[in-house]
């Protein structure tokens, strides 16, 4: 397969070009590789109770991660660990992965 060098405009894009577009752009920050994807057959159904529970849990855990990243000492500690790994492309994503197991299915902090 041929390797493509995208023009500078596409290299800096992320997410959608406009709200009507169904093509998404993503740039891997570590490798610089640009990938695109298209959302085919999006669902028009309302979220199920299970999907709503997952979204609610995500919101709670993400708020907790933002609070932890707001603390300079915790952020510096996580940043050092983040730079030593190559699986996650963002500090927030790495923190979500690392801290996700500390929360139960409702998004409440597990004691202990």
N, C-alpha and C positions, 0 to 999 in steps of 0.2 A: 504494500500500500504506500502511496506517495505521502510525503510529509509536506504540510502546507505551512508557510510563514504568513500569518495574517497581517493585514495592514495595521498601522498604529491605532487607528480608531477602534478596531475590533479588540485589540489587545487590552484596551482599558475598559471595555464594557463588562458589566456584570448584571445579572438578573435579566429583565426584559428591556427591549428597546423602547417600547411604549406600552401603555396599559391594554391596548387592543391586540398586541402581538402575542403569539403563542410559542415563540422561539426564545429560549433562555440561553444566556452566555455565562460561562464560569471560567475563571482563570485560576489555575493552581498556583498559589503564591510561592511555593518552593521550587517547582520545575518551570513555571512560566507557560505551561501548556494550556491552550484555550480549548474548551470543549463546548459544544452546543447541544441542546436537546429541545424537543418539541413536545408540548403537552397535547396528547391525542385523547379524545373522548373524555373530557373532564366531566365529573359527576355534577348533576343538577339537583341531586337529592339532598334533603337536609341531613345534617350529621346525626348518626345514631347515638344512642346513649353511651355506648362504649367509646366512640370517637370523641364525644364531648368530654368524657372522663379523662381520656389521654391528653386532650388539649388543655384541660384544666390543670392536670398534673404538670405538664410542660411549662405552663405559665408560672406556676408556683416555684418549680425548680429553677427556671431561668431567672426569676426575681431573686432567689437566694444566691445564685451564682453571681449576678450583678452586684449584690451587696458584698459578697466576699471579694470580688475584684475591685471594689471601691476602697478596700483597705490596702494601703501601700505595701505593708509587710507581707500580707498574704499574696498579693499580686506578684511581688518580686519572687516569692518562693515558687509559685505556679509557673511564672515565666521561665525560670531556670529549668524546671522539669519539662516544660513545653519545648524549649530549644534543644533538649537532649533527645527528643523523640521525632519521628518522621511520619507518623500515621495521621495526625490531625493537622489541618492547615490553618486553624485560627486558635488563638488563646481561649476564646469563649467556648469553642467546640471541645477543646481539650478539657477545660474546666467542667463543662457539662458531663463529659464522659467520666471524669475522675470523681465528681461529687454526686452523680446520679444514683449510685448505689446507697447513698446515705438517706434516701427518701423513699417512703413507702408508696403504694399504688395510688394513694390519694394526694401525694405531693407533700406529706407532712414529714418533718425531720424525725428520723428514727433515733430514739434515745440510746445512749451507750456508745 
